[in-house]
Amino acid sequence: MSNGFDELLHVRNLFYIGAYQQVINECTVIRSSDPRILLEQQTLLYRSQIALGRYSTVQNEIDPQSAPVELKAVRVAGQLYEELQRSGKPDEDVIDELRTLVSGASGSSLLGSVAAVAFLAGGYWEDALKAVAGHSKSIDCVALMIQAYLMLDSQDLALKELEGLKSWADDATLAQLAEAWTHLYLGGEGRIQDAFYVFEELASSKTTTAKLLTAQAVCRMQLGRFADAERLLQDALSKSNSDPDTLANLIVCGYATGKAADAISQYLILLTDVAPSHPLVVEKANKESLFDRAAAKYAF
């Protein structure tokens, strides 16, 4: 940042809404003499590569020995995401390596946010909270704290953090997203409608992404407007045909609208392929296992 101008504000906002290829494109043309800007630029670039499934690029380009600790964490996060996609569960050695990086460094909110996102993806909520602890003036860290509290069903703590965030970053894109997430979690027609307007406004004022369209569709489904939701999800699918949340919500919407089993099955096969650890895939497998065990008791 120079003379009050945030050189990465636009790129960060693109990252928050899931415009990962645009982030990569922007990062390749940004030139700065500030090493802090360059470091964050690199983390955004490689995190976007990870989001697009380009794990080998991240592994090959980040030196695990000489890279700054923040980039080392990005590299380890890439390993975690790749393992999640391959086997559906995180490698404990990778989680331990990420813990070591976080515990061995202090004062870096960038490191904390990179690690917390990876911990949340692996289901390590408490580790995520530890990673962002002490960074109450980092929008990224506070937003991740809110997300972790919602995942832990700690509504009061999430609301407390959200209230604090809005007191000093109310207009920030990530603060708006955090408020929309919280409204979706709390439910109620008014809150859900407010969340929808946030996602819709971000899509119209910045760029329309699969994530923003899927978020709008979730709002519509919560209000029982499944036809609108399906249209939004199809639009999202046209922008990213492998986004796990888009596929999962198409499955839910399909069941709700009575779609043919074959059509739903195709989405489920694709979701299982791209995100075997997705909660919908895991829960379905668990339910099928329970059913099979129960049925076996009555087999003749």
RODO-2510 file (C-alpha; in nm, 4 decimals, decimal comma):
residues 300
     n   res          X          Y          Z
     1     m     0,0000     0,0000     0,0000
     2     s     0,1355     0,3420    -0,0943
     3     n    -0,0004     0,6881    -0,0042
     4     g    -0,3217     0,5295     0,1225
     5     f    -0,3815     0,3417    -0,2041
     6     d    -0,4371    -0,0329    -0,1650
     7     e    -0,2757    -0,1872    -0,4719
     8     l    -0,4333    -0,5286    -0,4138
     9     l    -0,7877    -0,4281    -0,3140
    10     h    -0,9388    -0,5155    -0,6518
    11     v    -0,7508    -0,8460    -0,6724
    12     r    -0,8511    -0,9429    -0,3184
    13     n    -1,2152    -0,8722    -0,3945
    14     l    -1,1970    -1,0898    -0,7048
    15     f    -1,0530    -1,3692    -0,4914
    16     y    -1,3250    -1,3371    -0,2286
    17     i    -1,6025    -1,3819    -0,4850
    18     g    -1,4361    -1,6749    -0,6591
    19     a    -1,3063    -1,5094    -0,9780
    20     y    -0,9859    -1,7109    -0,9620
    21     q    -0,8714    -1,6907    -1,3242
    22     q    -0,9134    -1,3142    -1,3145
    23     v    -0,6999    -1,3048    -0,9999
    24     i    -0,4257    -1,4946    -1,1828
    25     n    -0,4483    -1,2617    -1,4802
    26     e    -0,4293    -0,9507    -1,2597
    27     c    -0,1418    -1,0841    -1,0510
    28     t     0,0742    -1,1373    -1,3578
    29     v     0,0654    -0,7669    -1,4451
    30     i     0,0928    -0,6045    -1,1009
    31     r     0,4309    -0,4437    -1,0367
    32     s     0,5251    -0,3159    -0,6930
    33     s     0,8435    -0,2224    -0,5081
    34     d     0,6846    -0,3101    -0,1734
    35     p     0,7899    -0,6621    -0,0612
    36     r     0,4712    -0,6966     0,1459
    37     i     0,2574    -0,6316    -0,1611
    38     l     0,4597    -0,8779    -0,3661
    39     l     0,4240    -1,1479    -0,1008
    40     e     0,0473    -1,1096    -0,0750
    41     q     0,0253    -1,0953    -0,4540
    42     q     0,2051    -1,4295    -0,4741
    43     t    -0,0184    -1,5878    -0,2122
    44     l    -0,3295    -1,4747    -0,3993
    45     l    -0,1859    -1,6053    -0,7250
    46     y    -0,1040    -1,9501    -0,5877
    47     r    -0,4213    -1,9802    -0,3804
    48     s    -0,6161    -1,9142    -0,6985
    49     q    -0,4164    -2,1839    -0,8757
    50     i    -0,5134    -2,4226    -0,5959
    51     a    -0,8793    -2,3234    -0,6232
    52     l    -0,8643    -2,4159    -0,9929
    53     g    -0,7075    -2,7538    -0,9130
    54     r    -0,3619    -2,6688    -1,0491
    55     y    -0,1789    -2,8320    -0,7601
    56     s     0,1360    -2,9300    -0,9492
    57     t     0,1975    -2,5679    -1,0510
    58     v     0,1991    -2,4623    -0,6867
    59     q     0,4192    -2,7530    -0,5785
    60     n     0,6694    -2,6892    -0,8564
    61     e     0,6962    -2,3121    -0,8237
    62     i     0,7141    -2,2667    -0,4455
    63     d     1,0483    -2,3733    -0,2986
    64     p     0,9739    -2,5575     0,0291
    65     q     1,3133    -2,4573     0,1684
    66     s     1,3690    -2,0936     0,0764
    67     a     1,0175    -1,9535     0,0303
    68     p     0,8686    -1,7190     0,2927
    69     v     0,6642    -1,9005     0,5551
    70     e     0,3387    -1,7676     0,4073
    71     l     0,4171    -1,9292     0,0722
    72     k     0,5290    -2,2479     0,2432
    73     a     0,1843    -2,2565     0,4036
    74     v     0,0219    -2,2086     0,0617
    75     r     0,2270    -2,5003    -0,0713
    76     v     0,1192    -2,7238     0,2184
    77     a    -0,2405    -2,6101     0,1725
    78     g    -0,2172    -2,7206    -0,1890
    79     q    -0,1038    -3,0652    -0,0735
    80     l    -0,4007    -3,0810     0,1634
    81     y    -0,6527    -2,9888    -0,1076
    82     e    -0,4991    -3,2382    -0,3490
    83     e    -0,5239    -3,5133    -0,0891
    84     l    -0,8834    -3,4201    -0,0130
    85     q    -0,9693    -3,4459    -0,3806
    86     r    -0,7873    -3,7756    -0,4205
    87     s    -0,8925    -3,9634    -0,1071
    88     g    -1,1651    -3,7551     0,0540
    89     k    -0,9718    -3,7046     0,3767
    90     p    -0,6707    -3,4958     0,4818
    91     d    -0,3282    -3,6457     0,5467
    92     e    -0,2408    -3,6014     0,9148
    93     d     0,1249    -3,5409     0,8263
    94     v     0,0173    -3,2477     0,6094
    95     i    -0,2005    -3,1095     0,8902
    96     d     0,0899    -3,1411     1,1341
    97     e     0,3211    -2,9607     0,8919
    98     l     0,0718    -2,6753     0,8660
    99     r     0,0437    -2,6599     1,2458
   100     t     0,4223    -2,6397     1,2713
   101     l     0,4376    -2,3502     1,0269
   102     v     0,1706    -2,1575     1,2196
   103     s     0,3264    -2,2200     1,5603
   104     g     0,6749    -2,1347     1,4383
   105     a     0,5827    -1,7888     1,3145
   106     s     0,4126    -1,4983     1,4864
   107     g     0,2465    -1,1770     1,3873
   108     s     0,1511    -1,2668     1,0313
   109     s    -0,2184    -1,2333     0,9608
   110     l    -0,1490    -1,3473     0,6039
   111     l    -0,0076    -1,6759     0,7314
   112     g    -0,3008    -1,7117     0,9705
   113     s    -0,5602    -1,6650     0,6978
   114     v    -0,3871    -1,9044     0,4558
   115     a    -0,3629    -2,1733     0,7234
   116     a    -0,7162    -2,1193     0,8540
   117     v    -0,8746    -2,1706     0,5120
   118     a    -0,6879    -2,5003     0,4769
   119     f    -0,7819    -2,6124     0,8280
   120     l    -1,1477    -2,5347     0,7603
   121     a    -1,1362    -2,7345     0,4373
   122     g    -1,0027    -3,0332     0,6306
   123     g    -1,2572    -2,9987     0,9106
   124     y    -1,0134    -2,8779     1,1760
   125     w    -1,2233    -2,5969     1,3187
   126     e    -1,0237    -2,5423     1,6390
   127     d    -0,6950    -2,5239     1,4491
   128     a    -0,8516    -2,2665     1,2180
   129     l    -0,9518    -2,0516     1,5145
   130     k    -0,6026    -2,0768     1,6646
   131     a    -0,4477    -1,9724     1,3335
   132     v    -0,6437    -1,6451     1,3198
   133     a    -0,6380    -1,5681     1,6927
   134     g    -0,4814    -1,2326     1,7729
   135     h    -0,5553    -1,0801     1,4332
   136     s    -0,8661    -0,8813     1,5208
   137     k    -0,7831    -0,6059     1,2690
   138     s    -0,7412    -0,8365     0,9719
   139     i    -1,0631    -0,8593     0,7684
   140     d    -0,9600    -1,1976     0,6333
   141     c    -0,8884    -1,3426     0,9770
   142     v    -1,2073    -1,2097     1,1359
   143     a    -1,4189    -1,3357     0,8448
   144     l    -1,2610    -1,6798     0,8808
   145     m    -1,3258    -1,6696     1,2533
   146     i    -1,6941    -1,6013     1,1824
   147     q    -1,7022    -1,8886     0,9339
   148     a    -1,5428    -2,1264     1,1859
   149     y    -1,7886    -2,0263     1,4593
   150     l    -2,0812    -2,0858     1,2240
   151     m    -1,9441    -2,4306     1,1399
   152     l    -1,9215    -2,5003     1,5132
   153     d    -2,2805    -2,3760     1,5624
   154     s    -2,1478    -2,1020     1,7922
   155     q    -2,4023    -1,8438     1,6841
   156     d    -2,3386    -1,5938     1,9639
   157     l    -1,9627    -1,5861     1,9042
   158     a    -2,0105    -1,5461     1,5289
   159     l    -2,2499    -1,2546     1,5838
   160     k    -2,0088    -1,0914     1,8264
   161     e    -1,7234    -1,1055     1,5737
   162     l    -1,9507    -0,9835     1,2950
   163     e    -2,0644    -0,6854     1,5009
   164     g    -1,7032    -0,5943     1,5704
   165     l    -1,6059    -0,6303     1,2046
   166     k    -1,8897    -0,4060     1,0870
   167     s    -1,7792    -0,1329     1,3264
   168     w    -1,4616    -0,0724     1,1254
   169     a    -1,5046    -0,2442     0,7859
   170     d    -1,8756    -0,2280     0,7107
   171     d    -1,8363    -0,1492     0,3393
   172     a    -1,5637    -0,4046     0,2701
   173     t    -1,6578    -0,6851     0,0309
   174     l    -1,5508    -0,9576     0,2725
   175     a    -1,7444    -0,7977     0,5591
   176     q    -2,0564    -0,7980     0,3408
   177     l    -1,9997    -1,1632     0,2557
   178     a    -1,9498    -1,2522     0,6213
   179     e    -2,2774    -1,0829     0,7114
   180     a    -2,4557    -1,2667     0,4290
   181     w    -2,3152    -1,6033     0,5479
   182     t    -2,4398    -1,5282     0,8978
   183     h    -2,7861    -1,4302     0,7750
   184     l    -2,8111    -1,7552     0,5798
   185     y    -2,7121    -1,9490     0,8902
   186     l    -2,9637    -1,7683     1,1135
   187     g    -3,2473    -1,8012     0,8616
   188     g    -3,5735    -1,6118     0,8495
   189     e    -3,7225    -1,4580     0,5378
   190     g    -3,5912    -1,1062     0,5989
   191     r    -3,2345    -1,2153     0,6691
   192     i    -3,2269    -1,4554     0,3744
   193     q    -3,3559    -1,1853     0,1424
   194     d    -3,0872    -0,9476     0,2714
   195     a    -2,8219    -1,2128     0,2029
   196     f    -2,9570    -1,2590    -0,1505
   197     y    -2,9283    -0,8860    -0,2180
   198     v    -2,5642    -0,8885    -0,1024
   199     f    -2,4721    -1,1714    -0,3402
   200     e    -2,6728    -1,0155    -0,6225
   201     e    -2,5157    -0,6723    -0,5754
   202     l    -2,1627    -0,8140    -0,5664
   203     a    -2,2312    -1,0062    -0,8872
   204     s    -2,3601    -0,6950    -1,0646
   205     s    -2,1009    -0,4498    -0,9314
   206     k    -1,7909    -0,6706    -0,9619
   207     t    -1,8207    -0,9857    -1,1694
   208     t    -2,0641    -1,2758    -1,1826
   209     t    -1,9046    -1,5980    -1,0601
   210     a    -2,0271    -1,9503    -0,9978
   211     k    -1,9892    -1,8949    -0,6242
   212     l    -2,2056    -1,5821    -0,6179
   213     l    -2,4731    -1,7430    -0,8362
   214     t    -2,4738    -2,0540    -0,6165
   215     a    -2,5047    -1,8383    -0,3055
   216     q    -2,8064    -1,6636    -0,4593
   217     a    -2,9558    -2,0045    -0,5414
   218     v    -2,9154    -2,1202    -0,1812
   219     c    -3,1097    -1,8135    -0,0681
   220     r    -3,3868    -1,8942    -0,3154
   221     m    -3,4021    -2,2571    -0,2013
   222     q    -3,4316    -2,1528     0,1614
   223     l    -3,7349    -1,9466     0,0601
   224     g    -3,8837    -2,2410    -0,1317
   225     r    -3,8287    -2,0816    -0,4741
   226     f    -3,6711    -2,3854    -0,6376
   227     a    -3,7395    -2,2893    -1,0001
   228     d    -3,5449    -1,9639    -0,9512
   229     a    -3,2731    -2,1561    -0,7708
   230     e    -3,2367    -2,4089    -1,0516
   231     r    -3,2003    -2,1311    -1,3095
   232     l    -2,9258    -1,9670    -1,1031
   233     l    -2,7484    -2,2992    -1,0534
   234     q    -2,7546    -2,3758    -1,4241
   235     d    -2,6023    -2,0328    -1,4858
   236     a    -2,3369    -2,1139    -1,2255
   237     l    -2,2673    -2,4495    -1,3903
   238     s    -2,2091    -2,2745    -1,7232
   239     k    -1,9357    -2,0673    -1,5562
   240     s    -1,7743    -2,3579    -1,3694
   241     n    -1,8853    -2,7116    -1,4439
   242     s    -1,6907    -2,8572    -1,1522
   243     d    -1,7679    -2,6224    -0,8632
   244     p    -1,8542    -2,8594    -0,5753
   245     d    -2,1099    -2,6335    -0,4087
   246     t    -2,2893    -2,5718    -0,7377
   247     l    -2,3113    -2,9470    -0,8014
   248     a    -2,4240    -3,0239    -0,4459
   249     n    -2,7011    -2,7673    -0,4601
   250     l    -2,8123    -2,8909    -0,8020
   251     i    -2,8568    -3,2332    -0,6403
   252     v    -3,0607    -3,0874    -0,3539
   253     c    -3,2651    -2,8743    -0,5932
   254     g    -3,3191    -3,1751    -0,8191
   255     y    -3,4661    -3,3829    -0,5397
   256     a    -3,6868    -3,0928    -0,4298
   257     t    -3,8276    -3,0421    -0,7801
   258     g    -3,8676    -3,4106    -0,8641
   259     k    -3,6006    -3,4311    -1,1309
   260     a    -3,5333    -3,7670    -1,2948
   261     a    -3,3029    -3,9909    -1,0921
   262     d    -3,0632    -4,0238    -1,3863
   263     a    -3,0107    -3,6485    -1,4044
   264     i    -2,9423    -3,6236    -1,0316
   265     s    -2,7117    -3,9240    -1,0488
   266     q    -2,4929    -3,7508    -1,3080
   267     y    -2,4411    -3,4550    -1,0779
   268     l    -2,3615    -3,6877    -0,7878
   269     i    -2,1039    -3,8809    -0,9913
   270     l    -1,9323    -3,5563    -1,0895
   271     l    -1,9425    -3,4213    -0,7342
   272     t    -1,7929    -3,7432    -0,5975
   273     d    -1,5168    -3,7183    -0,8564
   274     v    -1,4201    -3,3541    -0,7939
   275     a    -1,4869    -3,3371    -0,4180
   276     p    -1,5086    -3,6798    -0,2493
   277     s    -1,4889    -3,5133     0,0919
   278     h    -1,7873    -3,2836     0,0287
   279     p    -2,0356    -3,3127     0,3201
   280     l    -2,3141    -3,4241     0,0873
   281     v    -2,1031    -3,7086    -0,0542
   282     v    -1,9797    -3,8166     0,2889
   283     e    -2,3258    -3,8061     0,4459
   284     k    -2,4791    -4,0011     0,1580
   285     a    -2,2116    -4,2708     0,1902
   286     n    -2,2699    -4,2900     0,5663
   287     k    -2,6457    -4,3260     0,5226
   288     e    -2,6018    -4,5961     0,2578
   289     s    -2,3683    -4,7866     0,4890
   290     l    -2,6175    -4,7678     0,7756
   291     f    -2,8973    -4,8859     0,5469
   292     d    -2,6908    -5,1777     0,4168
   293     r    -2,6050    -5,2903     0,7708
   294     a    -2,9666    -5,2656     0,8793
   295     a    -3,0851    -5,4527     0,5691
   296     a    -2,8307    -5,7289     0,6258
   297     k    -2,9969    -5,8127     0,9567
   298     y    -3,3120    -5,9104     0,7736
   299     a    -3,1520    -6,0878     0,4784
   300     f    -3,2591    -6,4481     0,4291
***
